[in-house]
Amino acid sequence: MLQLYNTLTKKKEMFKPLKKGIVTMYNCGLTVYDYATIGNLRAFTFADMLRRYLEYKGFKVKQVMNFTDVGHMFEDVDIGEDKMEAAMTREKKDPWSVAEFYIKAFLEDAKNMNFEEPMVRPRATDHIKEMIELVEKLIEKGYAYVVSGSVYFDVAKFKDYGKLSGNTVEKLKTGAGGKVEYNPDKRNQFDFALWINDPRHIMNWKSPWCEKGYPGWHIECSAMSMKYLGETIDIHSGGVDNLFPHHENEIAQSEAATGKKFANFWLHNEHLLVEGQRMGKSLGNYYTLSDIMAKGYDTKALRYVLLATHYRQQLNFTFDGLEAAKNAIERLVNFVRRLMQADGKGCEEKIRQLMNRVQEDFEGAMDDDLNIGPALAALFDFVRDVNKLMDDNVLGRGEAEEVCKLMVKFDKVLGVIGEVKKEEVLSKEAEELIRKREEARKAKDWETADKVREQLKAMGIIIEDTPQGVQWRVEKT
């Protein structure tokens, strides 16, 4: 019984897709004028975890995540500098080359972050025809108007404007809706551009309204979502910074054009802070995935950090947190390694109870608006309890295999453990030494325990005593 917080209704709602067993989901993707920041990656990690959990629940997910490669202005206004043109000037390349470079870089990031590949990753510039057709429909229905070759959406004509963000026409009239650049062509200054007439813009297309123009940012996502997923979709997600004006405008133009609800659920992840501050180049706390990797961190540690805080809470990224994430993943991986070698006498009823409880607790938390904190807590309690069974040599071989399967199932949601290589599994000799050391420690025979530790170290196995029990790792040479 999955419940999700719907920004549209401002409450948690039982999730039920339009078509039984199938979920249509559109996620706002990257504007490809620069590398993705770890702030961007938080939104994409959230979208990936959402998709993975829906699949865990048995749904087939049709996911679309776009690339914006034209039309996105700085400050999300209609007049000003297009981000793609700014990148062109900065890098002395044409914008098509800029887009190709950063799309390739992002796809590499997505692979490193272990994101599932969407059904399609459409590029805005490949869907100009669909955008023009959608704008024509809005003009025909009286929701849009043409001035000097540009086309604007008449916000006052759409009676439900503001239902997502709260920025109603009345609030916009008083200036409460945020920054608006003055444009003499607009009927109302809060109207937004659907098509921009600009012969100087290097990326331009012929349209019914002008010889050289390009689409507004908002129309792009509506056109691409409708093409691949239909006029009404189950879920639309993005960062909270997309809430207004982007998502509000998507709703207005889409529903004005079709007369149908655009998306049943709107999900927004909160901002990412770095060491308690907003991320910015001027503050020296601006990080990309490459920056994190250059500091020696595994990408799975970043993935863990980005998913381990509830998506509707601000996430304060710290390097201490990244170190803790690394240790948490090591604990999970070490647990799976131990399971592969477990061969105790068996404890059927006990392990069955533990497996049922962790599955119930994990799913119960995730069903509550993807409440990842309690889900992870339940998982680590389970790891602690099963480690104790292995310390006492009572977990049977078949039982350990069942626990392994359950861990693989959980990791289909988390995506942080991955495949544990067989060469990393402990030998029987090492298992026996670890067991011998645990017995010595329980008997407070510290001399024997230390000698065994040194034997293991000579074999390339590092032992760590933690509050959750003994952990080990293979020393990398």
Contacts in CASP RR format, 6 or more apart in sequence:
PFRMAT RR
TARGET T0000
AUTHOR 0000-0000-0000
METHOD contacts of the structure
MODEL  1
MLQLYNTLTKKKEMFKPLKKGIVTMYNCGLTVYDYATIGNLRAFTFADML
RRYLEYKGFKVKQVMNFTDVGHMFEDVDIGEDKMEAAMTREKKDPWSVAE
FYIKAFLEDAKNMNFEEPMVRPRATDHIKEMIELVEKLIEKGYAYVVSGS
VYFDVAKFKDYGKLSGNTVEKLKTGAGGKVEYNPDKRNQFDFALWINDPR
HIMNWKSPWCEKGYPGWHIECSAMSMKYLGETIDIHSGGVDNLFPHHENE
IAQSEAATGKKFANFWLHNEHLLVEGQRMGKSLGNYYTLSDIMAKGYDTK
ALRYVLLATHYRQQLNFTFDGLEAAKNAIERLVNFVRRLMQADGKGCEEK
IRQLMNRVQEDFEGAMDDDLNIGPALAALFDFVRDVNKLMDDNVLGRGEA
EEVCKLMVKFDKVLGVIGEVKKEEVLSKEAEELIRKREEARKAKDWETAD
KVREQLKAMGIIIEDTPQGVQWRVEKT
1 14 0 8 1.000
1 367 0 8 1.000
2 14 0 8 1.000
2 15 0 8 1.000
2 53 0 8 1.000
2 54 0 8 1.000
2 57 0 8 1.000
2 366 0 8 1.000
2 367 0 8 1.000
3 12 0 8 1.000
3 13 0 8 1.000
3 14 0 8 1.000
3 15 0 8 1.000
3 367 0 8 1.000
3 368 0 8 1.000
3 369 0 8 1.000
4 12 0 8 1.000
4 13 0 8 1.000
4 15 0 8 1.000
4 235 0 8 1.000
4 265 0 8 1.000
4 267 0 8 1.000
4 369 0 8 1.000
4 370 0 8 1.000
5 11 0 8 1.000
5 12 0 8 1.000
5 13 0 8 1.000
5 267 0 8 1.000
5 312 0 8 1.000
5 369 0 8 1.000
6 12 0 8 1.000
6 13 0 8 1.000
6 264 0 8 1.000
6 265 0 8 1.000
6 266 0 8 1.000
6 267 0 8 1.000
7 164 0 8 1.000
7 243 0 8 1.000
7 266 0 8 1.000
7 267 0 8 1.000
7 268 0 8 1.000
8 163 0 8 1.000
8 164 0 8 1.000
8 263 0 8 1.000
8 265 0 8 1.000
8 266 0 8 1.000
12 368 0 8 1.000
12 369 0 8 1.000
13 265 0 8 1.000
15 234 0 8 1.000
15 265 0 8 1.000
17 23 0 8 1.000
17 24 0 8 1.000
17 59 0 8 1.000
17 234 0 8 1.000
18 24 0 8 1.000
18 232 0 8 1.000
18 233 0 8 1.000
18 234 0 8 1.000
18 264 0 8 1.000
21 58 0 8 1.000
21 59 0 8 1.000
21 60 0 8 1.000
22 59 0 8 1.000
22 60 0 8 1.000
22 61 0 8 1.000
22 62 0 8 1.000
23 54 0 8 1.000
23 59 0 8 1.000
23 60 0 8 1.000
23 61 0 8 1.000
23 62 0 8 1.000
23 234 0 8 1.000
23 235 0 8 1.000
24 62 0 8 1.000
24 229 0 8 1.000
24 230 0 8 1.000
24 233 0 8 1.000
24 234 0 8 1.000
24 235 0 8 1.000
25 47 0 8 1.000
25 50 0 8 1.000
25 51 0 8 1.000
25 54 0 8 1.000
25 61 0 8 1.000
25 62 0 8 1.000
25 63 0 8 1.000
25 64 0 8 1.000
25 229 0 8 1.000
25 233 0 8 1.000
25 234 0 8 1.000
25 235 0 8 1.000
25 236 0 8 1.000
25 237 0 8 1.000
26 63 0 8 1.000
26 64 0 8 1.000
26 65 0 8 1.000
26 66 0 8 1.000
26 221 0 8 1.000
26 224 0 8 1.000
26 225 0 8 1.000
26 229 0 8 1.000
26 233 0 8 1.000
26 235 0 8 1.000
26 236 0 8 1.000
26 237 0 8 1.000
26 263 0 8 1.000
27 43 0 8 1.000
27 44 0 8 1.000
27 47 0 8 1.000
27 63 0 8 1.000
27 64 0 8 1.000
27 65 0 8 1.000
27 118 0 8 1.000
27 236 0 8 1.000
27 237 0 8 1.000
27 238 0 8 1.000
28 43 0 8 1.000
28 65 0 8 1.000
28 66 0 8 1.000
28 221 0 8 1.000
28 236 0 8 1.000
28 237 0 8 1.000
28 238 0 8 1.000
28 239 0 8 1.000
28 242 0 8 1.000
28 246 0 8 1.000
28 247 0 8 1.000
29 43 0 8 1.000
29 44 0 8 1.000
29 65 0 8 1.000
29 66 0 8 1.000
29 67 0 8 1.000
29 68 0 8 1.000
30 36 0 8 1.000
30 40 0 8 1.000
30 44 0 8 1.000
30 67 0 8 1.000
30 68 0 8 1.000
30 102 0 8 1.000
30 106 0 8 1.000
31 68 0 8 1.000
31 69 0 8 1.000
31 72 0 8 1.000
31 83 0 8 1.000
31 84 0 8 1.000
32 67 0 8 1.000
32 68 0 8 1.000
32 69 0 8 1.000
32 84 0 8 1.000
32 98 0 8 1.000
32 99 0 8 1.000
32 102 0 8 1.000
32 103 0 8 1.000
32 106 0 8 1.000
33 72 0 8 1.000
33 83 0 8 1.000
33 84 0 8 1.000
33 86 0 8 1.000
33 87 0 8 1.000
33 98 0 8 1.000
33 99 0 8 1.000
33 102 0 8 1.000
34 83 0 8 1.000
34 87 0 8 1.000
34 102 0 8 1.000
35 102 0 8 1.000
35 105 0 8 1.000
35 106 0 8 1.000
35 109 0 8 1.000
35 288 0 8 1.000
35 289 0 8 1.000
35 290 0 8 1.000
36 44 0 8 1.000
36 105 0 8 1.000
36 106 0 8 1.000
36 109 0 8 1.000
36 288 0 8 1.000
36 289 0 8 1.000
37 279 0 8 1.000
37 286 0 8 1.000
37 287 0 8 1.000
37 288 0 8 1.000
38 272 0 8 1.000
38 274 0 8 1.000
38 279 0 8 1.000
38 287 0 8 1.000
38 288 0 8 1.000
38 289 0 8 1.000
38 292 0 8 1.000
38 302 0 8 1.000
38 306 0 8 1.000
38 317 0 8 1.000
39 271 0 8 1.000
39 272 0 8 1.000
39 279 0 8 1.000
41 109 0 8 1.000
41 113 0 8 1.000
41 289 0 8 1.000
41 302 0 8 1.000
41 306 0 8 1.000
42 269 0 8 1.000
42 272 0 8 1.000
42 306 0 8 1.000
42 315 0 8 1.000
43 237 0 8 1.000
43 238 0 8 1.000
43 239 0 8 1.000
43 269 0 8 1.000
44 65 0 8 1.000
44 110 0 8 1.000
44 113 0 8 1.000
44 115 0 8 1.000
45 113 0 8 1.000
45 115 0 8 1.000
45 303 0 8 1.000
45 306 0 8 1.000
45 307 0 8 1.000
46 237 0 8 1.000
46 238 0 8 1.000
46 267 0 8 1.000
46 269 0 8 1.000
46 306 0 8 1.000
46 307 0 8 1.000
46 311 0 8 1.000
47 63 0 8 1.000
47 65 0 8 1.000
47 237 0 8 1.000
47 238 0 8 1.000
48 113 0 8 1.000
48 114 0 8 1.000
48 115 0 8 1.000
48 116 0 8 1.000
49 307 0 8 1.000
49 370 0 8 1.000
49 372 0 8 1.000
49 413 0 8 1.000
49 414 0 8 1.000
50 235 0 8 1.000
50 237 0 8 1.000
50 267 0 8 1.000
50 370 0 8 1.000
51 61 0 8 1.000
51 63 0 8 1.000
51 116 0 8 1.000
52 116 0 8 1.000
52 412 0 8 1.000
52 413 0 8 1.000
52 414 0 8 1.000
52 415 0 8 1.000
53 366 0 8 1.000
53 370 0 8 1.000
53 413 0 8 1.000
54 61 0 8 1.000
55 61 0 8 1.000
55 412 0 8 1.000
56 366 0 8 1.000
56 409 0 8 1.000
56 412 0 8 1.000
56 413 0 8 1.000
62 119 0 8 1.000
62 228 0 8 1.000
62 229 0 8 1.000
63 116 0 8 1.000
63 118 0 8 1.000
63 119 0 8 1.000
64 118 0 8 1.000
64 119 0 8 1.000
64 120 0 8 1.000
64 121 0 8 1.000
64 122 0 8 1.000
64 224 0 8 1.000
64 225 0 8 1.000
64 228 0 8 1.000
64 229 0 8 1.000
65 118 0 8 1.000
65 121 0 8 1.000
66 121 0 8 1.000
66 122 0 8 1.000
66 123 0 8 1.000
66 124 0 8 1.000
66 220 0 8 1.000
66 221 0 8 1.000
66 224 0 8 1.000
67 99 0 8 1.000
67 103 0 8 1.000
67 106 0 8 1.000
67 121 0 8 1.000
67 122 0 8 1.000
67 123 0 8 1.000
67 124 0 8 1.000
68 124 0 8 1.000
68 217 0 8 1.000
68 220 0 8 1.000
69 84 0 8 1.000
69 95 0 8 1.000
69 99 0 8 1.000
69 103 0 8 1.000
69 123 0 8 1.000
69 124 0 8 1.000
69 125 0 8 1.000
70 82 0 8 1.000
70 84 0 8 1.000
70 95 0 8 1.000
70 124 0 8 1.000
70 125 0 8 1.000
70 203 0 8 1.000
70 214 0 8 1.000
70 215 0 8 1.000
70 220 0 8 1.000
71 82 0 8 1.000
71 83 0 8 1.000
71 84 0 8 1.000
71 124 0 8 1.000
71 196 0 8 1.000
71 203 0 8 1.000
71 214 0 8 1.000
71 215 0 8 1.000
71 216 0 8 1.000
71 217 0 8 1.000
71 220 0 8 1.000
72 82 0 8 1.000
72 83 0 8 1.000
72 84 0 8 1.000
72 217 0 8 1.000
73 79 0 8 1.000
73 80 0 8 1.000
73 81 0 8 1.000
73 82 0 8 1.000
73 83 0 8 1.000
73 217 0 8 1.000
74 80 0 8 1.000
74 81 0 8 1.000
74 83 0 8 1.000
74 86 0 8 1.000
75 179 0 8 1.000
75 181 0 8 1.000
76 217 0 8 1.000
76 245 0 8 1.000
76 246 0 8 1.000
77 179 0 8 1.000
77 180 0 8 1.000
77 181 0 8 1.000
78 181 0 8 1.000
78 183 0 8 1.000
78 192 0 8 1.000
78 193 0 8 1.000
78 196 0 8 1.000
78 216 0 8 1.000
79 181 0 8 1.000
79 183 0 8 1.000
80 181 0 8 1.000
82 201 0 8 1.000
82 203 0 8 1.000
82 214 0 8 1.000
84 95 0 8 1.000
84 98 0 8 1.000
84 99 0 8 1.000
84 203 0 8 1.000
85 95 0 8 1.000
85 201 0 8 1.000
85 202 0 8 1.000
85 203 0 8 1.000
87 93 0 8 1.000
87 95 0 8 1.000
87 98 0 8 1.000
87 102 0 8 1.000
88 94 0 8 1.000
88 95 0 8 1.000
88 98 0 8 1.000
88 202 0 8 1.000
91 98 0 8 1.000
93 101 0 8 1.000
94 202 0 8 1.000
95 202 0 8 1.000
95 203 0 8 1.000
96 203 0 8 1.000
99 123 0 8 1.000
99 125 0 8 1.000
103 123 0 8 1.000
109 288 0 8 1.000
109 289 0 8 1.000
110 117 0 8 1.000
112 289 0 8 1.000
112 293 0 8 1.000
112 299 0 8 1.000
113 289 0 8 1.000
113 299 0 8 1.000
113 302 0 8 1.000
113 303 0 8 1.000
114 299 0 8 1.000
114 300 0 8 1.000
114 303 0 8 1.000
114 415 0 8 1.000
114 416 0 8 1.000
114 418 0 8 1.000
119 228 0 8 1.000
120 228 0 8 1.000
122 224 0 8 1.000
122 227 0 8 1.000
122 228 0 8 1.000
124 131 0 8 1.000
124 215 0 8 1.000
124 220 0 8 1.000
124 224 0 8 1.000
125 203 0 8 1.000
127 220 0 8 1.000
127 223 0 8 1.000
127 224 0 8 1.000
127 227 0 8 1.000
128 205 0 8 1.000
128 215 0 8 1.000
130 223 0 8 1.000
130 224 0 8 1.000
130 226 0 8 1.000
130 227 0 8 1.000
131 195 0 8 1.000
131 215 0 8 1.000
131 219 0 8 1.000
131 220 0 8 1.000
131 223 0 8 1.000
132 195 0 8 1.000
132 207 0 8 1.000
132 208 0 8 1.000
133 223 0 8 1.000
134 219 0 8 1.000
134 222 0 8 1.000
134 223 0 8 1.000
134 226 0 8 1.000
134 253 0 8 1.000
134 257 0 8 1.000
135 144 0 8 1.000
135 151 0 8 1.000
135 194 0 8 1.000
135 195 0 8 1.000
135 207 0 8 1.000
135 215 0 8 1.000
135 219 0 8 1.000
136 208 0 8 1.000
137 257 0 8 1.000
138 144 0 8 1.000
138 151 0 8 1.000
138 153 0 8 1.000
138 194 0 8 1.000
138 253 0 8 1.000
138 256 0 8 1.000
138 257 0 8 1.000
139 145 0 8 1.000
139 146 0 8 1.000
139 151 0 8 1.000
141 256 0 8 1.000
141 257 0 8 1.000
142 154 0 8 1.000
142 157 0 8 1.000
143 153 0 8 1.000
143 154 0 8 1.000
143 157 0 8 1.000
143 158 0 8 1.000
143 253 0 8 1.000
143 256 0 8 1.000
143 257 0 8 1.000
144 151 0 8 1.000
144 152 0 8 1.000
144 153 0 8 1.000
144 154 0 8 1.000
144 194 0 8 1.000
145 151 0 8 1.000
145 152 0 8 1.000
145 154 0 8 1.000
145 187 0 8 1.000
146 209 0 8 1.000
147 185 0 8 1.000
147 186 0 8 1.000
148 185 0 8 1.000
148 197 0 8 1.000
149 195 0 8 1.000
149 197 0 8 1.000
149 209 0 8 1.000
149 210 0 8 1.000
150 185 0 8 1.000
150 193 0 8 1.000
150 195 0 8 1.000
150 196 0 8 1.000
150 197 0 8 1.000
150 209 0 8 1.000
150 210 0 8 1.000
151 193 0 8 1.000
151 194 0 8 1.000
151 195 0 8 1.000
151 209 0 8 1.000
152 185 0 8 1.000
152 186 0 8 1.000
152 187 0 8 1.000
152 191 0 8 1.000
152 192 0 8 1.000
152 193 0 8 1.000
152 194 0 8 1.000
153 191 0 8 1.000
153 192 0 8 1.000
153 193 0 8 1.000
153 194 0 8 1.000
153 249 0 8 1.000
153 252 0 8 1.000
153 253 0 8 1.000
153 256 0 8 1.000
154 187 0 8 1.000
154 188 0 8 1.000
154 191 0 8 1.000
155 161 0 8 1.000
155 169 0 8 1.000
155 172 0 8 1.000
155 188 0 8 1.000
155 190 0 8 1.000
155 191 0 8 1.000
155 192 0 8 1.000
155 252 0 8 1.000
156 169 0 8 1.000
156 187 0 8 1.000
156 188 0 8 1.000
156 191 0 8 1.000
157 256 0 8 1.000
158 252 0 8 1.000
158 255 0 8 1.000
158 256 0 8 1.000
160 251 0 8 1.000
160 252 0 8 1.000
160 255 0 8 1.000
161 167 0 8 1.000
161 168 0 8 1.000
161 169 0 8 1.000
161 248 0 8 1.000
161 252 0 8 1.000
162 168 0 8 1.000
162 169 0 8 1.000
162 248 0 8 1.000
163 251 0 8 1.000
164 243 0 8 1.000
164 244 0 8 1.000
164 247 0 8 1.000
164 248 0 8 1.000
164 251 0 8 1.000
164 266 0 8 1.000
165 243 0 8 1.000
165 244 0 8 1.000
165 245 0 8 1.000
165 247 0 8 1.000
165 248 0 8 1.000
166 244 0 8 1.000
167 176 0 8 1.000
167 177 0 8 1.000
167 178 0 8 1.000
167 244 0 8 1.000
167 245 0 8 1.000
167 248 0 8 1.000
169 190 0 8 1.000
171 177 0 8 1.000
172 180 0 8 1.000
172 188 0 8 1.000
172 190 0 8 1.000
173 188 0 8 1.000
173 190 0 8 1.000
177 190 0 8 1.000
177 244 0 8 1.000
180 189 0 8 1.000
180 190 0 8 1.000
182 189 0 8 1.000
183 189 0 8 1.000
192 216 0 8 1.000
192 218 0 8 1.000
192 245 0 8 1.000
192 249 0 8 1.000
193 216 0 8 1.000
194 215 0 8 1.000
194 216 0 8 1.000
194 218 0 8 1.000
194 219 0 8 1.000
194 253 0 8 1.000
195 207 0 8 1.000
195 209 0 8 1.000
195 210 0 8 1.000
195 213 0 8 1.000
195 214 0 8 1.000
195 215 0 8 1.000
195 216 0 8 1.000
195 219 0 8 1.000
196 213 0 8 1.000
196 214 0 8 1.000
196 215 0 8 1.000
196 216 0 8 1.000
197 209 0 8 1.000
197 210 0 8 1.000
197 212 0 8 1.000
197 213 0 8 1.000
198 204 0 8 1.000
198 212 0 8 1.000
198 213 0 8 1.000
198 214 0 8 1.000
199 210 0 8 1.000
199 211 0 8 1.000
199 212 0 8 1.000
199 213 0 8 1.000
201 212 0 8 1.000
201 213 0 8 1.000
201 214 0 8 1.000
203 214 0 8 1.000
204 212 0 8 1.000
204 213 0 8 1.000
204 214 0 8 1.000
205 212 0 8 1.000
205 213 0 8 1.000
205 214 0 8 1.000
206 212 0 8 1.000
206 213 0 8 1.000
207 213 0 8 1.000
217 246 0 8 1.000
218 245 0 8 1.000
218 246 0 8 1.000
218 249 0 8 1.000
218 250 0 8 1.000
218 253 0 8 1.000
219 253 0 8 1.000
221 246 0 8 1.000
221 250 0 8 1.000
222 250 0 8 1.000
222 253 0 8 1.000
222 254 0 8 1.000
222 257 0 8 1.000
222 262 0 8 1.000
225 233 0 8 1.000
225 236 0 8 1.000
225 250 0 8 1.000
225 254 0 8 1.000
225 262 0 8 1.000
226 254 0 8 1.000
226 258 0 8 1.000
231 254 0 8 1.000
231 258 0 8 1.000
231 260 0 8 1.000
231 262 0 8 1.000
232 258 0 8 1.000
232 260 0 8 1.000
232 261 0 8 1.000
232 262 0 8 1.000
232 263 0 8 1.000
232 264 0 8 1.000
233 262 0 8 1.000
233 263 0 8 1.000
233 264 0 8 1.000
234 263 0 8 1.000
234 264 0 8 1.000
234 265 0 8 1.000
235 263 0 8 1.000
235 264 0 8 1.000
235 265 0 8 1.000
235 266 0 8 1.000
235 267 0 8 1.000
236 247 0 8 1.000
236 250 0 8 1.000
236 262 0 8 1.000
236 263 0 8 1.000
236 265 0 8 1.000
236 266 0 8 1.000
236 267 0 8 1.000
237 266 0 8 1.000
237 267 0 8 1.000
237 268 0 8 1.000
237 269 0 8 1.000
238 247 0 8 1.000
238 267 0 8 1.000
238 268 0 8 1.000
238 269 0 8 1.000
239 268 0 8 1.000
239 269 0 8 1.000
239 270 0 8 1.000
240 268 0 8 1.000
240 269 0 8 1.000
240 270 0 8 1.000
240 271 0 8 1.000
241 271 0 8 1.000
242 268 0 8 1.000
243 268 0 8 1.000
247 266 0 8 1.000
247 268 0 8 1.000
250 262 0 8 1.000
251 262 0 8 1.000
251 263 0 8 1.000
254 262 0 8 1.000
255 261 0 8 1.000
255 262 0 8 1.000
267 311 0 8 1.000
268 312 0 8 1.000
269 311 0 8 1.000
269 312 0 8 1.000
270 311 0 8 1.000
270 312 0 8 1.000
270 313 0 8 1.000
270 314 0 8 1.000
270 315 0 8 1.000
271 278 0 8 1.000
271 314 0 8 1.000
271 315 0 8 1.000
272 279 0 8 1.000
272 306 0 8 1.000
272 314 0 8 1.000
272 315 0 8 1.000
272 317 0 8 1.000
273 279 0 8 1.000
273 314 0 8 1.000
273 315 0 8 1.000
273 316 0 8 1.000
273 317 0 8 1.000
274 280 0 8 1.000
274 283 0 8 1.000
274 285 0 8 1.000
274 286 0 8 1.000
274 287 0 8 1.000
274 316 0 8 1.000
274 317 0 8 1.000
274 318 0 8 1.000
275 285 0 8 1.000
275 316 0 8 1.000
275 317 0 8 1.000
275 318 0 8 1.000
276 316 0 8 1.000
277 283 0 8 1.000
277 285 0 8 1.000
279 285 0 8 1.000
279 286 0 8 1.000
279 287 0 8 1.000
280 286 0 8 1.000
287 317 0 8 1.000
289 299 0 8 1.000
289 302 0 8 1.000
292 299 0 8 1.000
292 302 0 8 1.000
292 322 0 8 1.000
293 299 0 8 1.000
295 319 0 8 1.000
297 322 0 8 1.000
297 326 0 8 1.000
298 326 0 8 1.000
298 329 0 8 1.000
300 329 0 8 1.000
300 415 0 8 1.000
300 416 0 8 1.000
301 322 0 8 1.000
301 323 0 8 1.000
301 325 0 8 1.000
301 326 0 8 1.000
301 329 0 8 1.000
302 322 0 8 1.000
302 325 0 8 1.000
303 415 0 8 1.000
303 416 0 8 1.000
304 325 0 8 1.000
304 328 0 8 1.000
304 329 0 8 1.000
304 414 0 8 1.000
304 416 0 8 1.000
305 315 0 8 1.000
305 317 0 8 1.000
305 321 0 8 1.000
305 322 0 8 1.000
305 325 0 8 1.000
306 315 0 8 1.000
307 372 0 8 1.000
307 414 0 8 1.000
308 325 0 8 1.000
308 372 0 8 1.000
308 373 0 8 1.000
308 376 0 8 1.000
309 315 0 8 1.000
309 372 0 8 1.000
309 373 0 8 1.000
310 369 0 8 1.000
310 370 0 8 1.000
310 371 0 8 1.000
310 372 0 8 1.000
310 373 0 8 1.000
311 370 0 8 1.000
311 372 0 8 1.000
312 369 0 8 1.000
328 380 0 8 1.000
329 416 0 8 1.000
329 417 0 8 1.000
330 471 0 8 1.000
330 473 0 8 1.000
331 380 0 8 1.000
331 383 0 8 1.000
331 466 0 8 1.000
331 468 0 8 1.000
331 471 0 8 1.000
332 379 0 8 1.000
332 383 0 8 1.000
332 407 0 8 1.000
332 416 0 8 1.000
332 417 0 8 1.000
333 417 0 8 1.000
333 420 0 8 1.000
334 471 0 8 1.000
334 472 0 8 1.000
334 473 0 8 1.000
335 383 0 8 1.000
335 386 0 8 1.000
335 387 0 8 1.000
335 407 0 8 1.000
336 404 0 8 1.000
336 407 0 8 1.000
336 417 0 8 1.000
336 420 0 8 1.000
337 420 0 8 1.000
337 424 0 8 1.000
337 425 0 8 1.000
337 426 0 8 1.000
337 472 0 8 1.000
338 387 0 8 1.000
338 390 0 8 1.000
338 426 0 8 1.000
339 386 0 8 1.000
339 390 0 8 1.000
339 395 0 8 1.000
339 400 0 8 1.000
339 401 0 8 1.000
339 403 0 8 1.000
339 404 0 8 1.000
339 407 0 8 1.000
340 400 0 8 1.000
340 404 0 8 1.000
340 420 0 8 1.000
340 422 0 8 1.000
340 425 0 8 1.000
341 425 0 8 1.000
341 426 0 8 1.000
341 428 0 8 1.000
341 431 0 8 1.000
342 390 0 8 1.000
342 395 0 8 1.000
342 396 0 8 1.000
342 397 0 8 1.000
342 399 0 8 1.000
342 400 0 8 1.000
343 396 0 8 1.000
343 397 0 8 1.000
343 400 0 8 1.000
344 393 0 8 1.000
344 394 0 8 1.000
344 395 0 8 1.000
344 396 0 8 1.000
344 397 0 8 1.000
345 393 0 8 1.000
345 394 0 8 1.000
345 396 0 8 1.000
346 394 0 8 1.000
346 395 0 8 1.000
346 396 0 8 1.000
346 399 0 8 1.000
347 389 0 8 1.000
347 394 0 8 1.000
347 395 0 8 1.000
347 396 0 8 1.000
347 399 0 8 1.000
348 399 0 8 1.000
350 389 0 8 1.000
350 394 0 8 1.000
351 386 0 8 1.000
351 389 0 8 1.000
351 395 0 8 1.000
351 399 0 8 1.000
351 402 0 8 1.000
351 403 0 8 1.000
354 382 0 8 1.000
354 385 0 8 1.000
354 386 0 8 1.000
355 382 0 8 1.000
355 402 0 8 1.000
355 403 0 8 1.000
355 406 0 8 1.000
357 378 0 8 1.000
357 382 0 8 1.000
358 378 0 8 1.000
358 379 0 8 1.000
358 381 0 8 1.000
358 382 0 8 1.000
358 406 0 8 1.000
359 406 0 8 1.000
361 374 0 8 1.000
361 375 0 8 1.000
361 378 0 8 1.000
362 375 0 8 1.000
362 378 0 8 1.000
362 379 0 8 1.000
362 410 0 8 1.000
364 371 0 8 1.000
364 375 0 8 1.000
365 371 0 8 1.000
365 372 0 8 1.000
365 373 0 8 1.000
365 374 0 8 1.000
365 375 0 8 1.000
365 378 0 8 1.000
366 372 0 8 1.000
366 375 0 8 1.000
366 413 0 8 1.000
379 410 0 8 1.000
380 468 0 8 1.000
383 468 0 8 1.000
384 468 0 8 1.000
384 469 0 8 1.000
386 395 0 8 1.000
386 403 0 8 1.000
387 468 0 8 1.000
387 469 0 8 1.000
387 470 0 8 1.000
388 469 0 8 1.000
389 395 0 8 1.000
390 400 0 8 1.000
391 435 0 8 1.000
391 438 0 8 1.000
391 469 0 8 1.000
391 470 0 8 1.000
393 435 0 8 1.000
395 403 0 8 1.000
407 417 0 8 1.000
408 417 0 8 1.000
411 417 0 8 1.000
411 418 0 8 1.000
424 474 0 8 1.000
426 434 0 8 1.000
426 461 0 8 1.000
426 472 0 8 1.000
427 459 0 8 1.000
429 459 0 8 1.000
430 456 0 8 1.000
430 459 0 8 1.000
430 461 0 8 1.000
430 472 0 8 1.000
433 452 0 8 1.000
433 455 0 8 1.000
433 456 0 8 1.000
433 459 0 8 1.000
434 452 0 8 1.000
434 456 0 8 1.000
434 463 0 8 1.000
434 470 0 8 1.000
434 472 0 8 1.000
436 448 0 8 1.000
436 452 0 8 1.000
437 448 0 8 1.000
437 449 0 8 1.000
437 452 0 8 1.000
437 453 0 8 1.000
437 456 0 8 1.000
437 463 0 8 1.000
437 470 0 8 1.000
438 470 0 8 1.000
440 446 0 8 1.000
440 448 0 8 1.000
440 449 0 8 1.000
440 452 0 8 1.000
441 449 0 8 1.000
441 465 0 8 1.000
453 463 0 8 1.000
456 462 0 8 1.000
456 463 0 8 1.000
456 472 0 8 1.000
457 463 0 8 1.000
457 475 0 8 1.000
460 474 0 8 1.000
460 475 0 8 1.000
461 472 0 8 1.000
461 473 0 8 1.000
461 474 0 8 1.000
461 475 0 8 1.000
462 472 0 8 1.000
462 473 0 8 1.000
462 474 0 8 1.000
462 475 0 8 1.000
463 470 0 8 1.000
463 471 0 8 1.000
463 472 0 8 1.000
464 470 0 8 1.000
464 471 0 8 1.000
464 472 0 8 1.000
464 473 0 8 1.000
465 471 0 8 1.000
END
